[in-house]
Every structure is written in C-alpha cells, then in structure tokens.
Amino acid sequence: MMERIGIATIAPFPPRAPRVTYEEEIAYLASLNDDLIVLTAENRASIRNLPLVLGKRFIDVGICEQTLVGTAAGLALRGRTPIAHALAAFLILRAFEFVRTDVGIAGLPVKLVGGAPGFLSEANGPDPSSNRRRRTHALHTRHAYLLSGRRGRADTGLAGGY
C-alpha cells in the first residue's frame, strides 16, 4: 500500500534485517528497484563492491563531475533513479551549473551524494587544511539548502540565513 505525503509517494519496505553499511543499503534498494543506477566520479571508497553486485547499473564516469551530473539527469529523464557519488567539494563546486540547471530547475529525482569534505579523500591522503574543510562544508550546507527548493533567508534553518 502506497502512502502519499505532499508531492512524495512513500512505499513501505518489506521486513528485512538491518543494513550495516551504506553500500549494503544501496545494494538492497537496487534489488527492489531495477531502475536504480549508481554513478560515481572515481569515488568508490564507500561503494567498492557495488560494481560486482549491480553490473551495468554501476557507472564510473571518471574524474568528470559535470558528466556525472549530466548523465544522472539524462537517466532520470528516462525514468531511472540515479544515485550520483563524488567528492563533496567537486560535486558542488565543479558541477554546480549542472546541478542547478539539469537537476534543480528541472526538478529531477537525482540523488546526489557528496562524501569526504575538503579536496582530498583518505585514499589520496589526508587534507592538511582543516580550515579549508570547514569553509567547504559551510558552502555545501548553504547550497544543499538552496537546492532543496527552499526559498528565502528564514527558510534555510542556518544561523544568519543562507
């Protein structure tokens, strides 16, 4: 039985054992939905086993965040449910125009997952600049609120507006 809340439709999940990792949860959701496609921009640390599980439903576009978001938008236009993974700084800063124009304005159901705040992932070595990490996180938070469809300074929930 589907429940409609506002503009979203929520389908109850069948009973299951609790998932331990993000990767296992994505694999489980993909087993329920053949239209779910996972994309990455060479950011496989938290989803390294998914290519074996998903096969052709796992796409690695390489270090190309704009292509990642554009491809996810195209898949969503064709009825798929894309989940796009990239380093958070590059997902927002490098691909922002694509996030805004291709996904945001069109209101497409693309799931954007940004991990590893800062400019380096642990696989590439630690980011020595904690100050840079804080600034990047603040920027991501601000844009996440803007992209969520909320409007106006009071709607962001952030101290001092957005």
N, C-alpha and C positions, 0 to 999 in steps of 0.2 A: 504494500500500500504506500503510495507516494503522498507526501505532505507538502503543500505549497505555502511558503512563507515569503511574503513580498514578491520579489521577482525571481527568487530561487526556489527550486524544487528539490526536496530532500528525500532520498530513498533510504529506508533503513537497511543497514548492513546485516547480512546473516550472522548468526553467532559464530565466533571464532576465538582462537587463542590470542592473547595479547601479543602484539608485534614488539620485538625488541629494538630493532633499528629502523631508521628512515628507509633504508634500502629494502628491507623486508616489507615495510608498509606499501611502498611503491609497487613492488612485485605482486603483493596481494591485490592491490587496487587494479593493476593491469590484468590480473587473472579474472577479475569481474567485468572488465570493460575492454573489449577488443579494440576500441578506438583510442585508447590511451597510448600516447607516444612520448618517449623520453628523449630529450635532446640535451647535448652538452657542448660546451666550448672548451674541450680538453680539461674538464674539471671533474675527474672521475673518483676522487678520493672517497666520497660517501656513497657512491653508486657503482663501485668497480665490478660487481658481479652481475649487474643488470644486462650487459650485452649478451651474456650466455642465456639468460632467462627470457629476454624479450626478442632476441634475434633482430629481424628487420624493423621492429618497433623501437629500436635504440639507434639514435643518430648522433654521431660526433662530427660537428662541422669544423673542428679545429679551432685555432685561436682566431675567431672571427665572430665576435658577439653580435655585430649588426646582422650578419647572415643567420645567426641563431634565432634572433627575434623575428626577422622577416620570414624565415622558414616556419617558425611556430605559428605566426599569423596566417600564413598560407594554409597550413594544416588545419587550423581552426576554421577557416573559411570553407574547408571541405568536410566539415563535420567531425573532425578528430578532436581529441582532448590532449593538447601538448603540455608537457611539463619541461620547461627550459632551465638548465642549470649553468651557472657561470660564476666566476669570482664576483662578489658584490660590487666592487668598485668599477669593474669593467661592464657589468650588466647595466648599471645606471649611467656611468659617465660616457662610455664609448657608444652604447646603443640607445641612448636616451631618445633621440629623434625617432627611432624605430618603435620604441616602447610607447612613446606619446602618439605617434601618427598611425602606425599599423595596428597596434593593440588597443591603446587607450581611447582614441577618438572613435574607432570602430566598435568598441565595447566587446572585443573578442574574449572568449573564455580561455585565454592563455594563462598558465600558471608559471610565474617567474620565481625562481629560487636562487637567491644570491647567498653564497657562502664565503667564508674566510674574509672578514673585514680587513681592510688595508689593501696593499697592492701585491702581496705575495701569499701563496698558500704554504702550509707547512711542508708540503712535498718539495717546494722550491727553496725552502729555508725560511727562518723567522723574519718577520718585518721588524726592523730595529726601531722604527719610529712609532711609538705608542701615540704621540700627539697626532700624527697623520691618521692613525687608525680612528681616533676619536672624531676628527673632522669628517672623515669619510662616513662613519656611522651616522653622524648627525645629518649629513647630506642625504644619505639613503633613507633615513627615517622621514625626513621632510618630503622627499619625492614619493615615498610609499604612501603617505597620506594624500598627496596631491593626485596620485594615480588611482587612488581608491574611489575616486568620484566625489569626494567630499569637497565642498566649496566654502571659502571664507576663512578668515583667521580663527574665529572662535570654534570652528568645527574640527580643527586638527587635533585637539587634545594635548598639544605641546605648549609648554610654558612660553609665553611671549608670542603665541600664534605660530605661524609657519614661517 
